[in-house]
Amino acid sequence: EVQLLESGGGLVQPGGSLRLSCAASGFTFSRYVMNWVRQAPGKGLEWVSSISGSGADTFYADSVKGRVTISRDNSKNTLYLQMNSLRAEDTAVYFCARDISGSAYQFEHWGQGTLVTVSS
Amino acid sequence: SYDLTQAPSVSVSPGQTASITCSGDKLGEKYASWYQQKPGQSPVLVIYQDTKRPSGIPERFSGSNSGNTATLTISGTQAMDEADYYCQTWDSSTYVVFGGGTKLTVL
């Protein structure tokens, strides 16, 4: 069974930093593109970032580019999102998500999410 | 940037057919996916590659995509189908894009 478990969320002041983690199990982690998607309170889904299976290729939404770094440790089956220079508008539940097998960027598996609150 | 447009809300009577649309420039030339999200829960993929259903998704969920519009159709809508629905696609320049979401109400 595929499982994704996010952690690392919390309350942070504007301008601060936070690192989110997503522990994966139940599949061969290195074979899959992994993704972060966020959802602000009461709002819709917003793609944040994706990373190739090897970690060599990374992609970011314009809203976070330059402030966020996605990475992965395939030896630990863990996905990361380093967030710097956080703003109030980054307040959201952050989900990690895995593609459905054989079809990139269509997210079959989701974690439960971790809440990031940016506030003074 | 690439935008996907959805109506904010759709209402349907139990047992009837619900259609939720998603519009984007030449969307029919890309793959569309649909997600269901109930309050307090993570999204669930209900349609991918325009028309395919993941394992475990009921047959009453179907999808189509042509021209500028993708459509999610729920036949014989049940009360349990009441949720927010999001379309999503992938574009080589803007990468992953979600629609704004449609709240389906089963009256």
Boltz contact constraints between the chains, C-beta under 6 A:
constraints:
  - contact:
      token1: [A, 44]
      token2: [B, 100]
      max_distance: 6.0
  - contact:
      token1: [A, 44]
      token2: [B, 101]
      max_distance: 6.0
  - contact:
      token1: [A, 45]
      token2: [B, 86]
      max_distance: 6.0
  - contact:
      token1: [A, 45]
      token2: [B, 98]
      max_distance: 6.0
  - contact:
      token1: [A, 47]
      token2: [B, 96]
      max_distance: 6.0
  - contact:
      token1: [A, 59]
      token2: [B, 95]
      max_distance: 6.0
  - contact:
      token1: [A, 100]
      token2: [B, 48]
      max_distance: 6.0
  - contact:
      token1: [A, 103]
      token2: [B, 48]
      max_distance: 6.0
  - contact:
      token1: [A, 103]
      token2: [B, 49]
      max_distance: 6.0
  - contact:
      token1: [A, 105]
      token2: [B, 90]
      max_distance: 6.0
  - contact:
      token1: [A, 105]
      token2: [B, 96]
      max_distance: 6.0
  - contact:
      token1: [A, 106]
      token2: [B, 33]
      max_distance: 6.0
  - contact:
      token1: [A, 106]
      token2: [B, 48]
      max_distance: 6.0
  - contact:
      token1: [A, 108]
      token2: [B, 45]
      max_distance: 6.0
  - contact:
      token1: [A, 108]
      token2: [B, 54]
      max_distance: 6.0
  - contact:
      token1: [A, 110]
      token2: [B, 42]
      max_distance: 6.0
  - contact:
      token1: [A, 110]
      token2: [B, 43]
      max_distance: 6.0
  - contact:
      token1: [A, 112]
      token2: [B, 42]
      max_distance: 6.0
